[in-house]
Amino acid sequence: MPATARRLHSVESIDLDALLKSWLRQLGVQNKSPRTLRNYEKAVRIYLAFCDDNDIPRELNKSTLIAFMAAQTGAATYKALTLHELKIFARFVAEEEGQTLAVCPA
């Protein structure tokens, strides 16, 4: 598989709420704007709510992300930004959990 089409591996059995809080703290230390922090948090919270509302395990994997994105309404640019924010979070989760997580380039 070419480097530009890498897969998003499943990240299971992880407390994504705790990791979200940790990620937001780290981003704050990196001087990300309050608006950026709100947008990143919103994207992850909407994803987690989607999982809860559809009785889907709270994990980051390709099939769940595809279902989530298919269910999203609104402009294509909004969808693209949401996916980008989730990919950034997925990279953070992988790093924190000591896993290798390859995501398609943003």
Backbone atoms as SQL, in Angstrom:
CREATE TABLE atoms (id INTEGER PRIMARY KEY, chain TEXT, resi INTEGER, resn TEXT, atom TEXT, x REAL, y REAL, z REAL);
INSERT INTO atoms VALUES
  (1, 'A', 1, 'MET', 'N', 0.857, -1.178, 0.000),
  (2, 'A', 1, 'MET', 'CA', 0.000, 0.000, 0.000),
  (3, 'A', 1, 'MET', 'C', 0.899, 1.236, 0.000),
  (4, 'A', 2, 'PRO', 'N', 0.642, 2.192, -0.892),
  (5, 'A', 2, 'PRO', 'CA', 1.477, 3.389, -0.956),
  (6, 'A', 2, 'PRO', 'C', 1.413, 4.203, 0.333),
  (7, 'A', 3, 'ALA', 'N', 2.458, 4.954, 0.583),
  (8, 'A', 3, 'ALA', 'CA', 2.530, 5.770, 1.806),
  (9, 'A', 3, 'ALA', 'C', 1.391, 6.783, 1.873),
  (10, 'A', 4, 'THR', 'N', 0.901, 7.220, 0.736),
  (11, 'A', 4, 'THR', 'CA', -0.168, 8.215, 0.748),
  (12, 'A', 4, 'THR', 'C', -1.539, 7.617, 1.025),
  (13, 'A', 5, 'ALA', 'N', -1.626, 6.301, 1.086),
  (14, 'A', 5, 'ALA', 'CA', -2.919, 5.656, 1.322),
  (15, 'A', 5, 'ALA', 'C', -2.843, 4.726, 2.531),
  (16, 'A', 6, 'ARG', 'N', -2.151, 5.153, 3.530),
  (17, 'A', 6, 'ARG', 'CA', -2.000, 4.333, 4.727),
  (18, 'A', 6, 'ARG', 'C', -3.323, 4.172, 5.456),
  (19, 'A', 7, 'ARG', 'N', -3.438, 3.097, 6.231),
  (20, 'A', 7, 'ARG', 'CA', -4.676, 2.798, 6.939),
  (21, 'A', 7, 'ARG', 'C', -4.690, 3.441, 8.313),
  (22, 'A', 8, 'LEU', 'N', -5.899, 3.627, 8.831),
  (23, 'A', 8, 'LEU', 'CA', -6.112, 4.071, 10.199),
  (24, 'A', 8, 'LEU', 'C', -6.419, 2.824, 11.005),
  (25, 'A', 9, 'HIS', 'N', -5.521, 2.414, 11.868),
  (26, 'A', 9, 'HIS', 'CA', -5.699, 1.209, 12.664),
  (27, 'A', 9, 'HIS', 'C', -6.610, 1.487, 13.850),
  (28, 'A', 10, 'SER', 'N', -7.282, 0.447, 14.301),
  (29, 'A', 10, 'SER', 'CA', -8.198, 0.581, 15.425),
  (30, 'A', 10, 'SER', 'C', -7.436, 0.877, 16.713),
  (31, 'A', 11, 'VAL', 'N', -8.004, 1.753, 17.507),
  (32, 'A', 11, 'VAL', 'CA', -7.487, 2.054, 18.835),
  (33, 'A', 11, 'VAL', 'C', -8.618, 1.727, 19.797),
  (34, 'A', 12, 'GLU', 'N', -8.517, 0.578, 20.478),
  (35, 'A', 12, 'GLU', 'CA', -9.623, 0.091, 21.289),
  (36, 'A', 12, 'GLU', 'C', -9.294, 0.160, 22.779),
  (37, 'A', 13, 'SER', 'N', -10.337, 0.081, 23.599),
  (38, 'A', 13, 'SER', 'CA', -10.219, -0.037, 25.051),
  (39, 'A', 13, 'SER', 'C', -9.392, 1.078, 25.676),
  (40, 'A', 14, 'ILE', 'N', -9.604, 2.257, 25.200),
  (41, 'A', 14, 'ILE', 'CA', -8.859, 3.413, 25.675),
  (42, 'A', 14, 'ILE', 'C', -9.867, 4.442, 26.174),
  (43, 'A', 15, 'ASP', 'N', -9.556, 5.107, 27.263),
  (44, 'A', 15, 'ASP', 'CA', -10.434, 6.152, 27.792),
  (45, 'A', 15, 'ASP', 'C', -10.253, 7.413, 26.959),
  (46, 'A', 16, 'LEU', 'N', -11.061, 7.538, 25.936),
  (47, 'A', 16, 'LEU', 'CA', -10.917, 8.671, 25.018),
  (48, 'A', 16, 'LEU', 'C', -11.278, 9.993, 25.671),
  (49, 'A', 17, 'ASP', 'N', -12.181, 9.979, 26.662),
  (50, 'A', 17, 'ASP', 'CA', -12.510, 11.222, 27.367),
  (51, 'A', 17, 'ASP', 'C', -11.287, 11.766, 28.110),
  (52, 'A', 18, 'ALA', 'N', -10.582, 10.885, 28.810),
  (53, 'A', 18, 'ALA', 'CA', -9.386, 11.303, 29.541),
  (54, 'A', 18, 'ALA', 'C', -8.297, 11.770, 28.579),
  (55, 'A', 19, 'LEU', 'N', -8.154, 11.058, 27.469),
  (56, 'A', 19, 'LEU', 'CA', -7.152, 11.460, 26.496),
  (57, 'A', 19, 'LEU', 'C', -7.517, 12.782, 25.818),
  (58, 'A', 20, 'LEU', 'N', -8.800, 13.030, 25.635),
  (59, 'A', 20, 'LEU', 'CA', -9.225, 14.310, 25.074),
  (60, 'A', 20, 'LEU', 'C', -8.816, 15.450, 26.000),
  (61, 'A', 21, 'LYS', 'N', -9.049, 15.285, 27.288),
  (62, 'A', 21, 'LYS', 'CA', -8.656, 16.329, 28.250),
  (63, 'A', 21, 'LYS', 'C', -7.146, 16.555, 28.218),
  (64, 'A', 22, 'SER', 'N', -6.399, 15.479, 28.170),
  (65, 'A', 22, 'SER', 'CA', -4.943, 15.575, 28.126),
  (66, 'A', 22, 'SER', 'C', -4.480, 16.260, 26.833),
  (67, 'A', 23, 'TRP', 'N', -5.097, 15.908, 25.741),
  (68, 'A', 23, 'TRP', 'CA', -4.757, 16.493, 24.445),
  (69, 'A', 23, 'TRP', 'C', -5.027, 17.990, 24.441),
  (70, 'A', 24, 'LEU', 'N', -6.173, 18.379, 24.975),
  (71, 'A', 24, 'LEU', 'CA', -6.508, 19.805, 25.014),
  (72, 'A', 24, 'LEU', 'C', -5.533, 20.578, 25.895),
  (73, 'A', 25, 'ARG', 'N', -5.105, 19.975, 27.021),
  (74, 'A', 25, 'ARG', 'CA', -4.089, 20.630, 27.867),
  (75, 'A', 25, 'ARG', 'C', -2.799, 20.810, 27.089),
  (76, 'A', 26, 'GLN', 'N', -2.383, 19.766, 26.377),
  (77, 'A', 26, 'GLN', 'CA', -1.144, 19.837, 25.606),
  (78, 'A', 26, 'GLN', 'C', -1.250, 20.915, 24.522),
  (79, 'A', 27, 'LEU', 'N', -2.370, 20.968, 23.853),
  (80, 'A', 27, 'LEU', 'CA', -2.556, 21.990, 22.817),
  (81, 'A', 27, 'LEU', 'C', -2.538, 23.393, 23.418),
  (82, 'A', 28, 'GLY', 'N', -3.091, 23.535, 24.615),
  (83, 'A', 28, 'GLY', 'CA', -3.066, 24.827, 25.297),
  (84, 'A', 28, 'GLY', 'C', -1.644, 25.264, 25.598),
  (85, 'A', 29, 'VAL', 'N', -0.817, 24.313, 26.018),
  (86, 'A', 29, 'VAL', 'CA', 0.591, 24.604, 26.295),
  (87, 'A', 29, 'VAL', 'C', 1.304, 25.011, 25.007),
  (88, 'A', 30, 'GLN', 'N', 0.838, 24.486, 23.883),
  (89, 'A', 30, 'GLN', 'CA', 1.431, 24.822, 22.584),
  (90, 'A', 30, 'GLN', 'C', 0.886, 26.159, 22.045),
  (91, 'A', 31, 'ASN', 'N', 0.130, 26.858, 22.904),
  (92, 'A', 31, 'ASN', 'CA', -0.425, 28.173, 22.558),
  (93, 'A', 31, 'ASN', 'C', -1.414, 28.143, 21.399),
  (94, 'A', 32, 'LYS', 'N', -2.164, 27.052, 21.282),
  (95, 'A', 32, 'LYS', 'CA', -3.256, 27.023, 20.306),
  (96, 'A', 32, 'LYS', 'C', -4.323, 27.994, 20.789),
  (97, 'A', 33, 'SER', 'N', -5.012, 28.608, 19.878),
  (98, 'A', 33, 'SER', 'CA', -6.012, 29.606, 20.247),
  (99, 'A', 33, 'SER', 'C', -7.202, 28.936, 20.935),
  (100, 'A', 34, 'PRO', 'N', -7.905, 29.678, 21.790),
  (101, 'A', 34, 'PRO', 'CA', -9.106, 29.123, 22.432),
  (102, 'A', 34, 'PRO', 'C', -10.124, 28.621, 21.412),
  (103, 'A', 35, 'ARG', 'N', -10.232, 29.313, 20.291),
  (104, 'A', 35, 'ARG', 'CA', -11.165, 28.876, 19.245),
  (105, 'A', 35, 'ARG', 'C', -10.750, 27.529, 18.664),
  (106, 'A', 36, 'THR', 'N', -9.465, 27.346, 18.432),
  (107, 'A', 36, 'THR', 'CA', -8.965, 26.064, 17.924),
  (108, 'A', 36, 'THR', 'C', -9.261, 24.958, 18.923),
  (109, 'A', 37, 'LEU', 'N', -8.999, 25.223, 20.192),
  (110, 'A', 37, 'LEU', 'CA', -9.269, 24.218, 21.229),
  (111, 'A', 37, 'LEU', 'C', -10.752, 23.844, 21.248),
  (112, 'A', 38, 'ARG', 'N', -11.621, 24.843, 21.162),
  (113, 'A', 38, 'ARG', 'CA', -13.069, 24.567, 21.153),
  (114, 'A', 38, 'ARG', 'C', -13.462, 23.722, 19.942),
  (115, 'A', 39, 'ASN', 'N', -12.915, 24.063, 18.784),
  (116, 'A', 39, 'ASN', 'CA', -13.251, 23.323, 17.570),
  (117, 'A', 39, 'ASN', 'C', -12.758, 21.877, 17.633),
  (118, 'A', 40, 'TYR', 'N', -11.537, 21.678, 18.119),
  (119, 'A', 40, 'TYR', 'CA', -11.007, 20.322, 18.254),
  (120, 'A', 40, 'TYR', 'C', -11.848, 19.515, 19.237),
  (121, 'A', 41, 'GLU', 'N', -12.150, 20.121, 20.370),
  (122, 'A', 41, 'GLU', 'CA', -12.951, 19.414, 21.371),
  (123, 'A', 41, 'GLU', 'C', -14.335, 19.079, 20.811),
  (124, 'A', 42, 'LYS', 'N', -14.930, 20.016, 20.113),
  (125, 'A', 42, 'LYS', 'CA', -16.263, 19.797, 19.557),
  (126, 'A', 42, 'LYS', 'C', -16.253, 18.617, 18.584),
  (127, 'A', 43, 'ALA', 'N', -15.262, 18.540, 17.720),
  (128, 'A', 43, 'ALA', 'CA', -15.186, 17.451, 16.743),
  (129, 'A', 43, 'ALA', 'C', -15.118, 16.095, 17.449),
  (130, 'A', 44, 'VAL', 'N', -14.283, 15.993, 18.466),
  (131, 'A', 44, 'VAL', 'CA', -14.137, 14.718, 19.176),
  (132, 'A', 44, 'VAL', 'C', -15.401, 14.399, 19.959),
  (133, 'A', 45, 'ARG', 'N', -15.979, 15.385, 20.610),
  (134, 'A', 45, 'ARG', 'CA', -17.208, 15.145, 21.387),
  (135, 'A', 45, 'ARG', 'C', -18.372, 14.721, 20.481),
  (136, 'A', 46, 'ILE', 'N', -18.481, 15.312, 19.310),
  (137, 'A', 46, 'ILE', 'CA', -19.525, 14.915, 18.366),
  (138, 'A', 46, 'ILE', 'C', -19.294, 13.476, 17.906),
  (139, 'A', 47, 'TYR', 'N', -18.043, 13.111, 17.656),
  (140, 'A', 47, 'TYR', 'CA', -17.709, 11.742, 17.275),
  (141, 'A', 47, 'TYR', 'C', -18.085, 10.761, 18.385),
  (142, 'A', 48, 'LEU', 'N', -17.726, 11.081, 19.628),
  (143, 'A', 48, 'LEU', 'CA', -18.043, 10.198, 20.753),
  (144, 'A', 48, 'LEU', 'C', -19.555, 10.089, 20.958),
  (145, 'A', 49, 'ALA', 'N', -20.268, 11.197, 20.785),
  (146, 'A', 49, 'ALA', 'CA', -21.729, 11.173, 20.901),
  (147, 'A', 49, 'ALA', 'C', -22.329, 10.289, 19.810),
  (148, 'A', 50, 'PHE', 'N', -21.770, 10.368, 18.614),
  (149, 'A', 50, 'PHE', 'CA', -22.227, 9.503, 17.521),
  (150, 'A', 50, 'PHE', 'C', -22.067, 8.039, 17.911),
  (151, 'A', 51, 'CYS', 'N', -20.924, 7.699, 18.466),
  (152, 'A', 51, 'CYS', 'CA', -20.692, 6.317, 18.910),
  (153, 'A', 51, 'CYS', 'C', -21.733, 5.912, 19.951),
  (154, 'A', 52, 'ASP', 'N', -21.935, 6.756, 20.958),
  (155, 'A', 52, 'ASP', 'CA', -22.900, 6.464, 22.025),
  (156, 'A', 52, 'ASP', 'C', -24.315, 6.334, 21.478),
  (157, 'A', 53, 'ASP', 'N', -24.715, 7.262, 20.634),
  (158, 'A', 53, 'ASP', 'CA', -26.077, 7.284, 20.095),
  (159, 'A', 53, 'ASP', 'C', -26.374, 6.073, 19.212),
  (160, 'A', 54, 'ASN', 'N', -25.335, 5.495, 18.631),
  (161, 'A', 54, 'ASN', 'CA', -25.515, 4.371, 17.713),
  (162, 'A', 54, 'ASN', 'C', -25.031, 3.043, 18.299),
  (163, 'A', 55, 'ASP', 'N', -24.809, 3.025, 19.621),
  (164, 'A', 55, 'ASP', 'CA', -24.341, 1.811, 20.302),
  (165, 'A', 55, 'ASP', 'C', -23.102, 1.206, 19.640),
  (166, 'A', 56, 'ILE', 'N', -22.191, 2.095, 19.275),
  (167, 'A', 56, 'ILE', 'CA', -20.919, 1.697, 18.672),
  (168, 'A', 56, 'ILE', 'C', -19.843, 1.882, 19.729),
  (169, 'A', 57, 'PRO', 'N', -18.943, 0.917, 19.890),
  (170, 'A', 57, 'PRO', 'CA', -17.861, 1.102, 20.866),
  (171, 'A', 57, 'PRO', 'C', -17.088, 2.394, 20.590),
  (172, 'A', 58, 'ARG', 'N', -16.700, 3.063, 21.668),
  (173, 'A', 58, 'ARG', 'CA', -15.932, 4.317, 21.559),
  (174, 'A', 58, 'ARG', 'C', -14.490, 3.992, 21.224),
  (175, 'A', 59, 'GLU', 'N', -14.237, 3.815, 19.958),
  (176, 'A', 59, 'GLU', 'CA', -12.891, 3.546, 19.498),
  (177, 'A', 59, 'GLU', 'C', -12.662, 4.259, 18.188),
  (178, 'A', 60, 'LEU', 'N', -11.415, 4.499, 17.916),
  (179, 'A', 60, 'LEU', 'CA', -11.046, 5.164, 16.673),
  (180, 'A', 60, 'LEU', 'C', -10.665, 4.091, 15.661),
  (181, 'A', 61, 'ASN', 'N', -11.519, 3.878, 14.689),
  (182, 'A', 61, 'ASN', 'CA', -11.187, 2.944, 13.628),
  (183, 'A', 61, 'ASN', 'C', -11.813, 3.408, 12.329),
  (184, 'A', 62, 'LYS', 'N', -11.332, 2.856, 11.261),
  (185, 'A', 62, 'LYS', 'CA', -11.739, 3.315, 9.937),
  (186, 'A', 62, 'LYS', 'C', -13.235, 3.157, 9.704),
  (187, 'A', 63, 'SER', 'N', -13.793, 1.999, 10.040),
  (188, 'A', 63, 'SER', 'CA', -15.211, 1.773, 9.741),
  (189, 'A', 63, 'SER', 'C', -16.116, 2.720, 10.523),
  (190, 'A', 64, 'THR', 'N', -15.775, 3.000, 11.769),
  (191, 'A', 64, 'THR', 'CA', -16.584, 3.926, 12.557),
  (192, 'A', 64, 'THR', 'C', -16.437, 5.354, 12.039),
  (193, 'A', 65, 'LEU', 'N', -15.225, 5.730, 11.665),
  (194, 'A', 65, 'LEU', 'CA', -15.013, 7.068, 11.103),
  (195, 'A', 65, 'LEU', 'C', -15.783, 7.249, 9.790),
  (196, 'A', 66, 'ILE', 'N', -15.822, 6.206, 8.970),
  (197, 'A', 66, 'ILE', 'CA', -16.562, 6.291, 7.711),
  (198, 'A', 66, 'ILE', 'C', -18.055, 6.464, 7.995),
  (199, 'A', 67, 'ALA', 'N', -18.577, 5.666, 8.929),
  (200, 'A', 67, 'ALA', 'CA', -19.997, 5.787, 9.290),
  (201, 'A', 67, 'ALA', 'C', -20.299, 7.163, 9.865),
  (202, 'A', 68, 'PHE', 'N', -19.401, 7.652, 10.718),
  (203, 'A', 68, 'PHE', 'CA', -19.574, 8.981, 11.318),
  (204, 'A', 68, 'PHE', 'C', -19.606, 10.063, 10.238),
  (205, 'A', 69, 'MET', 'N', -18.638, 10.015, 9.341),
  (206, 'A', 69, 'MET', 'CA', -18.565, 11.048, 8.309),
  (207, 'A', 69, 'MET', 'C', -19.771, 10.975, 7.363),
  (208, 'A', 70, 'ALA', 'N', -20.252, 9.774, 7.086),
  (209, 'A', 70, 'ALA', 'CA', -21.421, 9.621, 6.215),
  (210, 'A', 70, 'ALA', 'C', -22.666, 10.223, 6.860),
  (211, 'A', 71, 'ALA', 'N', -22.712, 10.200, 8.174),
  (212, 'A', 71, 'ALA', 'CA', -23.877, 10.725, 8.899),
  (213, 'A', 71, 'ALA', 'C', -23.833, 12.239, 9.074),
  (214, 'A', 72, 'GLN', 'N', -22.689, 12.843, 8.806),
  (215, 'A', 72, 'GLN', 'CA', -22.552, 14.278, 8.997),
  (216, 'A', 72, 'GLN', 'C', -23.262, 15.047, 7.894),
  (217, 'A', 73, 'THR', 'N', -23.872, 16.147, 8.283),
  (218, 'A', 73, 'THR', 'CA', -24.511, 17.019, 7.312),
  (219, 'A', 73, 'THR', 'C', -23.740, 18.329, 7.277),
  (220, 'A', 74, 'GLY', 'N', -23.989, 19.108, 6.266),
  (221, 'A', 74, 'GLY', 'CA', -23.326, 20.397, 6.177),
  (222, 'A', 74, 'GLY', 'C', -22.370, 20.452, 5.006),
  (223, 'A', 75, 'ALA', 'N', -21.665, 21.550, 4.957),
  (224, 'A', 75, 'ALA', 'CA', -20.755, 21.814, 3.844),
  (225, 'A', 75, 'ALA', 'C', -19.585, 20.831, 3.831),
  (226, 'A', 76, 'ALA', 'N', -19.088, 20.577, 2.646),
  (227, 'A', 76, 'ALA', 'CA', -17.949, 19.672, 2.487),
  (228, 'A', 76, 'ALA', 'C', -16.729, 20.189, 3.246),
  (229, 'A', 77, 'THR', 'N', -16.564, 21.504, 3.291),
  (230, 'A', 77, 'THR', 'CA', -15.408, 22.059, 4.005),
  (231, 'A', 77, 'THR', 'C', -15.513, 21.771, 5.505),
  (232, 'A', 78, 'TYR', 'N', -16.737, 21.829, 6.050),
  (233, 'A', 78, 'TYR', 'CA', -16.935, 21.509, 7.467),
  (234, 'A', 78, 'TYR', 'C', -16.600, 20.044, 7.725),
  (235, 'A', 79, 'LYS', 'N', -17.047, 19.165, 6.847),
  (236, 'A', 79, 'LYS', 'CA', -16.770, 17.739, 7.002),
  (237, 'A', 79, 'LYS', 'C', -15.264, 17.468, 6.933),
  (238, 'A', 80, 'ALA', 'N', -14.602, 18.117, 5.981),
  (239, 'A', 80, 'ALA', 'CA', -13.158, 17.926, 5.828),
  (240, 'A', 80, 'ALA', 'C', -12.411, 18.400, 7.068),
  (241, 'A', 81, 'LEU', 'N', -12.833, 19.529, 7.621),
  (242, 'A', 81, 'LEU', 'CA', -12.190, 20.048, 8.821),
  (243, 'A', 81, 'LEU', 'C', -12.416, 19.118, 10.012),
  (244, 'A', 82, 'THR', 'N', -13.637, 18.601, 10.139),
  (245, 'A', 82, 'THR', 'CA', -13.930, 17.659, 11.224),
  (246, 'A', 82, 'THR', 'C', -13.054, 16.420, 11.106),
  (247, 'A', 83, 'LEU', 'N', -12.934, 15.863, 9.908),
  (248, 'A', 83, 'LEU', 'CA', -12.088, 14.687, 9.707),
  (249, 'A', 83, 'LEU', 'C', -10.634, 15.008, 10.038),
  (250, 'A', 84, 'HIS', 'N', -10.173, 16.162, 9.618),
  (251, 'A', 84, 'HIS', 'CA', -8.796, 16.586, 9.916),
  (252, 'A', 84, 'HIS', 'C', -8.566, 16.653, 11.433),
  (253, 'A', 85, 'GLU', 'N', -9.517, 17.226, 12.159),
  (254, 'A', 85, 'GLU', 'CA', -9.390, 17.339, 13.620),
  (255, 'A', 85, 'GLU', 'C', -9.380, 15.968, 14.278),
  (256, 'A', 86, 'LEU', 'N', -10.179, 15.051, 13.777),
  (257, 'A', 86, 'LEU', 'CA', -10.197, 13.694, 14.332),
  (258, 'A', 86, 'LEU', 'C', -8.898, 12.954, 14.040),
  (259, 'A', 87, 'LYS', 'N', -8.317, 13.190, 12.891),
  (260, 'A', 87, 'LYS', 'CA', -7.026, 12.568, 12.561),
  (261, 'A', 87, 'LYS', 'C', -5.929, 13.070, 13.495),
  (262, 'A', 88, 'ILE', 'N', -5.943, 14.355, 13.785),
  (263, 'A', 88, 'ILE', 'CA', -4.944, 14.910, 14.706),
  (264, 'A', 88, 'ILE', 'C', -5.116, 14.276, 16.085),
  (265, 'A', 89, 'PHE', 'N', -6.355, 14.143, 16.536),
  (266, 'A', 89, 'PHE', 'CA', -6.616, 13.492, 17.822),
  (267, 'A', 89, 'PHE', 'C', -6.163, 12.035, 17.785),
  (268, 'A', 90, 'ALA', 'N', -6.429, 11.336, 16.697),
  (269, 'A', 90, 'ALA', 'CA', -6.026, 9.928, 16.579),
  (270, 'A', 90, 'ALA', 'C', -4.508, 9.775, 16.688),
  (271, 'A', 91, 'ARG', 'N', -3.780, 10.698, 16.084),
  (272, 'A', 91, 'ARG', 'CA', -2.310, 10.655, 16.189),
  (273, 'A', 91, 'ARG', 'C', -1.869, 10.839, 17.644),
  (274, 'A', 92, 'PHE', 'N', -2.503, 11.772, 18.337),
  (275, 'A', 92, 'PHE', 'CA', -2.176, 12.002, 19.745),
  (276, 'A', 92, 'PHE', 'C', -2.466, 10.744, 20.563),
  (277, 'A', 93, 'VAL', 'N', -3.633, 10.140, 20.349),
  (278, 'A', 93, 'VAL', 'CA', -4.004, 8.930, 21.089),
  (279, 'A', 93, 'VAL', 'C', -2.970, 7.837, 20.844),
  (280, 'A', 94, 'ALA', 'N', -2.591, 7.646, 19.609),
  (281, 'A', 94, 'ALA', 'CA', -1.602, 6.614, 19.287),
  (282, 'A', 94, 'ALA', 'C', -0.269, 6.871, 19.987),
  (283, 'A', 95, 'GLU', 'N', 0.171, 8.114, 19.972),
  (284, 'A', 95, 'GLU', 'CA', 1.436, 8.454, 20.632),
  (285, 'A', 95, 'GLU', 'C', 1.351, 8.207, 22.130),
  (286, 'A', 96, 'GLU', 'N', 0.245, 8.600, 22.742),
  (287, 'A', 96, 'GLU', 'CA', 0.070, 8.418, 24.185),
  (288, 'A', 96, 'GLU', 'C', -0.002, 6.952, 24.568),
  (289, 'A', 97, 'GLU', 'N', -0.558, 6.146, 23.698),
  (290, 'A', 97, 'GLU', 'CA', -0.741, 4.728, 23.993),
  (291, 'A', 97, 'GLU', 'C', 0.413, 3.881, 23.472),
  (292, 'A', 98, 'GLY', 'N', 1.411, 4.537, 22.890),
  (293, 'A', 98, 'GLY', 'CA', 2.587, 3.817, 22.411),
  (294, 'A', 98, 'GLY', 'C', 2.290, 2.928, 21.217),
  (295, 'A', 99, 'GLN', 'N', 1.330, 3.323, 20.419),
  (296, 'A', 99, 'GLN', 'CA', 0.972, 2.530, 19.233),
  (297, 'A', 99, 'GLN', 'C', 1.412, 3.253, 17.992),
  (298, 'A', 100, 'THR', 'N', 1.553, 2.492, 16.931),
  (299, 'A', 100, 'THR', 'CA', 1.822, 3.093, 15.641),
  (300, 'A', 100, 'THR', 'C', 0.488, 3.290, 14.969),
  (301, 'A', 101, 'LEU', 'N', 0.193, 4.489, 14.628),
  (302, 'A', 101, 'LEU', 'CA', -1.091, 4.812, 13.996),
  (303, 'A', 101, 'LEU', 'C', -0.783, 5.573, 12.737),
  (304, 'A', 102, 'ALA', 'N', -1.101, 4.981, 11.618),
  (305, 'A', 102, 'ALA', 'CA', -0.869, 5.646, 10.344),
  (306, 'A', 102, 'ALA', 'C', -2.200, 6.164, 9.832),
  (307, 'A', 103, 'VAL', 'N', -2.218, 7.419, 9.508),
  (308, 'A', 103, 'VAL', 'CA', -3.442, 8.030, 8.991),
  (309, 'A', 103, 'VAL', 'C', -3.135, 8.630, 7.636),
  (310, 'A', 104, 'CYS', 'N', -4.138, 8.683, 6.810),
  (311, 'A', 104, 'CYS', 'CA', -3.966, 9.335, 5.512),
  (312, 'A', 104, 'CYS', 'C', -3.543, 10.773, 5.751),
  (313, 'A', 105, 'PRO', 'N', -2.683, 11.298, 4.945),
  (314, 'A', 105, 'PRO', 'CA', -2.237, 12.672, 5.152),
  (315, 'A', 105, 'PRO', 'C', -3.408, 13.643, 5.159),
  (316, 'A', 106, 'ALA', 'N', -3.299, 14.646, 5.993),
  (317, 'A', 106, 'ALA', 'CA', -4.380, 15.634, 6.105),
  (318, 'A', 106, 'ALA', 'C', -4.262, 16.669, 5.022);
